[in-house]
Amino acid sequence: MKTDKSIRDMTIAAIKRKSMDIDSWNQSRIADVKSNELADMFKLAINELPVFEIKSECAHALISTRQILELNDEGLKRGLSQF
């Protein structure tokens, strides 16, 4: 079974290979793996790592190594890919 770190590393490598001008993205970015704030905000499990973050005026979404999460006015919503 792959570790969270290897999943994150492979995903970010793929994003960087296929993306153009990452620095110009306004509402999305590769998530900071050292961000305790993201881990706390999205209630990530032990060893689960943030991969990609999307922020808009009405929601804040996070793709982690295990699930897709959305935080909005209604609270935290977990996506279908939760393991």
ChimeraX attribute file (.defattr): number of C-alpha atoms within 10 A of each C-alpha:
attribute: neighborCount
match mode: 1-to-1
recipient: residues
	/A:1	3
	/A:2	6
	/A:3	11
	/A:4	16
	/A:5	16
	/A:6	11
	/A:7	16
	/A:8	20
	/A:9	14
	/A:10	10
	/A:11	16
	/A:12	16
	/A:13	11
	/A:14	11
	/A:15	14
	/A:16	12
	/A:17	9
	/A:18	8
	/A:19	8
	/A:20	10
	/A:21	7
	/A:22	12
	/A:23	8
	/A:24	9
	/A:25	10
	/A:26	10
	/A:27	11
	/A:28	17
	/A:29	16
	/A:30	17
	/A:31	18
	/A:32	14
	/A:33	16
	/A:34	10
	/A:35	11
	/A:36	11
	/A:37	10
	/A:38	17
	/A:39	19
	/A:40	10
	/A:41	10
	/A:42	21
	/A:43	12
	/A:44	18
	/A:45	10
	/A:46	7
	/A:47	12
	/A:48	18
	/A:49	24
	/A:50	26
	/A:51	23
	/A:52	21
	/A:53	20
	/A:54	17
	/A:55	15
	/A:56	11
	/A:57	7
	/A:58	8
	/A:59	14
	/A:60	18
	/A:61	20
	/A:62	25
	/A:63	19
	/A:64	24
	/A:65	24
	/A:66	19
	/A:67	17
	/A:68	20
	/A:69	21
	/A:70	19
	/A:71	17
	/A:72	13
	/A:73	8
	/A:74	8
	/A:75	8
	/A:76	16
	/A:77	13
	/A:78	14
	/A:79	12
	/A:80	9
	/A:81	12
	/A:82	11
	/A:83	6
